[in-house]
């Protein structure tokens, strides 16, 4: 049973939970490197959540014997093109959620993708040359709000529920 596809999904969901617990301790802690621990915990949790989603995709692709069953990225399986080759209800639901920007799947995919982007300096267009050269700005407005532990925990719970529901349908009788 250790080599079953669901094992990896379950491991990643569990690892995400451990990472979220560590993130909670880092957020509450007063260590000198607390900021680094929080960022590391957030990225670790996101990494494992994405891995759990990929594991679920592998479960679906493996059950239906799709050629994408060994894909290294969830986006290669959660694609409209894959769905067009075979009508798969579980995959259709994932594709729909991935294409809906407000869904937790789309937000998880975007957050994971954003994790690999280099830091960007915001582009500010040149202003009116008659205006003063020194202008006060607030840095707090420009920085995007980081993912909260509560958001990622809700994604983890949704992923667990989805995996259990999909597995009921994927069982061969």
GUSE-417428 format. One record per residue (C-alpha): residue in one letter; x, y negated, z. Coordinates in nm, 3 decimals. Example, Ala and Ser with C-alpha at 12.3 -4.5 7.8 and 13.67 -1.06 7.14 Angstrom:
% GUSE-417428
   lomi        xx        yy        zz
      A     1.230     0.450     0.780
      S     1.367     0.106     0.714
This chain:
% GUSE-417428
   lomi        xx        yy        zz
      X     0.000     0.000     0.000
      X     0.295    -0.234     0.046
      X     0.332    -0.264    -0.331
      X    -0.028    -0.367    -0.395
      X    -0.079    -0.710    -0.553
      X    -0.294    -0.833    -0.265
      X    -0.004    -0.781    -0.023
      X     0.190    -1.076    -0.165
      X    -0.118    -1.299    -0.156
      X    -0.180    -1.209     0.207
      X     0.186    -1.269     0.296
      X     0.185    -1.613     0.136
      X    -0.138    -1.710     0.314
      X     0.019    -1.598     0.642
      X     0.347    -1.781     0.567
      X     0.149    -2.096     0.486
      X    -0.015    -2.067     0.827
      X     0.324    -2.036     0.997
      X     0.452    -2.338     0.804
      X     0.147    -2.540     0.904
      X     0.204    -2.447     1.269
      X     0.566    -2.563     1.239
      X     0.445    -2.882     1.073
      X     0.210    -2.944     1.365
      X     0.495    -2.898     1.614
      X     0.716    -3.131     1.409
      X     0.444    -3.397     1.397
      X     0.401    -3.375     1.775
      X     0.773    -3.351     1.852
      X     1.014    -3.622     1.946
      X     1.326    -3.472     1.788
      X     1.572    -3.708     1.632
      X     1.515    -3.545     1.291
      X     1.134    -3.535     1.325
      X     1.076    -3.712     0.992
      X     1.285    -3.452     0.809
      X     1.113    -3.166     0.994
      X     0.771    -3.302     0.899
      X     0.867    -3.332     0.532
      X     1.024    -2.985     0.533
      X     0.715    -2.836     0.700
      X     0.483    -3.006     0.452
      X     0.683    -2.881     0.154
      X     0.713    -2.528     0.296
      X     0.338    -2.509     0.354
      X     0.268    -2.638     0.004
      X     0.517    -2.388    -0.144
      X     0.345    -2.096     0.031
      X    -0.005    -2.217    -0.055
      X     0.091    -2.232    -0.421
      X     0.248    -1.887    -0.389
      X    -0.077    -1.754    -0.242
      X    -0.275    -1.902    -0.532
      X    -0.026    -1.744    -0.775
      X    -0.065    -1.414    -0.590
      X    -0.441    -1.433    -0.629
      X    -0.394    -1.504    -1.001
      X    -0.169    -1.197    -1.024
      X    -0.439    -0.989    -0.855
      X    -0.697    -1.099    -1.112
      X    -0.462    -1.064    -1.409
      X    -0.346    -0.723    -1.286
      X    -0.699    -0.592    -1.237
      X    -0.802    -0.698    -1.588
      X    -0.463    -0.592    -1.733
      X    -0.396    -0.932    -1.885
      X    -0.063    -0.990    -2.059
      X    -0.011    -1.286    -1.822
      X    -0.008    -1.050    -1.519
      X     0.360    -1.124    -1.458
      X     0.342    -1.500    -1.513
      X     0.575    -1.706    -1.296
      X     0.333    -2.000    -1.267
      X    -0.034    -2.006    -1.173
      X    -0.105    -2.256    -1.450
      X    -0.012    -1.989    -1.707
      X    -0.300    -1.774    -1.583
      X    -0.548    -2.046    -1.484
      X    -0.580    -2.167    -1.841
      X    -0.877    -2.201    -2.070
      X    -0.681    -2.016    -2.343
      X    -0.649    -1.707    -2.123
      X    -1.020    -1.722    -2.045
      X    -1.104    -1.738    -2.416
      X    -0.939    -1.399    -2.475
      X    -1.160    -1.221    -2.220
      X    -1.462    -1.325    -2.015
      X    -1.343    -1.294    -1.654
      X    -1.576    -1.445    -1.393
      X    -1.308    -1.491    -1.126
      X    -1.075    -1.658    -1.372
      X    -1.358    -1.876    -1.503
      X    -1.422    -2.002    -1.150
      X    -1.052    -2.079    -1.098
      X    -1.026    -2.256    -1.435
      X    -1.330    -2.467    -1.353
      X    -1.188    -2.563    -1.013
      X    -0.843    -2.637    -1.163
      X    -1.002    -2.874    -1.416
      X    -1.215    -3.054    -1.159
      X    -0.983    -3.321    -1.011
      X    -1.168    -3.331    -0.678
      X    -1.147    -2.957    -0.611
      X    -0.896    -2.814    -0.367
      X    -0.740    -2.599    -0.644
      X    -0.672    -2.902    -0.866
      X    -0.535    -3.098    -0.571
      X    -0.311    -2.805    -0.471
      X    -0.178    -2.769    -0.826
      X    -0.112    -3.142    -0.851
      X     0.056    -3.162    -0.511
      X     0.280    -2.867    -0.598
      X     0.371    -3.022    -0.933
      X     0.438    -3.360    -0.771
      X     0.677    -3.196    -0.528
      X     0.923    -3.145    -0.814
      X     0.908    -3.501    -0.946
      X     1.199    -3.733    -0.873
      X     1.129    -4.042    -0.664
      X     1.007    -4.328    -0.878
      X     1.060    -4.696    -0.834
      X     0.728    -4.867    -0.901
      X     0.736    -5.068    -1.221
      X     0.640    -5.428    -1.160
      X     0.580    -5.634    -1.473
      X     0.759    -5.964    -1.501
      X     0.554    -6.243    -1.360
      X     0.508    -6.602    -1.449
      X     0.846    -6.777    -1.467
      X     0.701    -7.085    -1.304
      X     0.629    -6.890    -0.984
      X     0.879    -6.877    -0.695
      X     1.153    -6.614    -0.727
      X     1.109    -6.475    -0.376
      X     0.772    -6.318    -0.306
      X     0.672    -6.133     0.011
      X     0.553    -5.779    -0.055
      X     0.419    -5.505     0.165
      X     0.583    -5.165     0.116
      X     0.304    -4.983     0.299
      X     0.061    -5.043     0.012
      X     0.287    -4.892    -0.254
      X     0.362    -4.557    -0.092
      X     0.112    -4.278    -0.157
      X    -0.037    -4.117     0.150
      X     0.132    -3.780     0.217
      X    -0.072    -3.463     0.237
      X    -0.222    -3.408     0.576
      X    -0.187    -3.086     0.769
      X    -0.567    -3.072     0.792
      X    -0.602    -3.086     0.412
      X    -0.353    -2.805     0.364
      X    -0.516    -2.596     0.638
      X    -0.853    -2.638     0.468
      X    -0.694    -2.527     0.138
      X    -0.555    -2.221     0.316
      X    -0.897    -2.134     0.457
      X    -1.062    -2.184     0.117
      X    -0.797    -1.963    -0.043
      X    -0.858    -1.689     0.214
      X    -1.235    -1.700     0.154
      X    -1.188    -1.701    -0.222
      X    -0.946    -1.407    -0.212
      X    -1.185    -1.200     0.001
      X    -1.482    -1.282    -0.221
      X    -1.289    -1.204    -0.542
      X    -1.159    -0.877    -0.400
      X    -1.512    -0.757    -0.334
      X    -1.583    -0.793    -0.706
      X    -1.249    -0.654    -0.819
      X    -1.288    -0.324    -0.634
      X    -1.341    -0.036    -0.869
      X    -1.623     0.193    -0.762
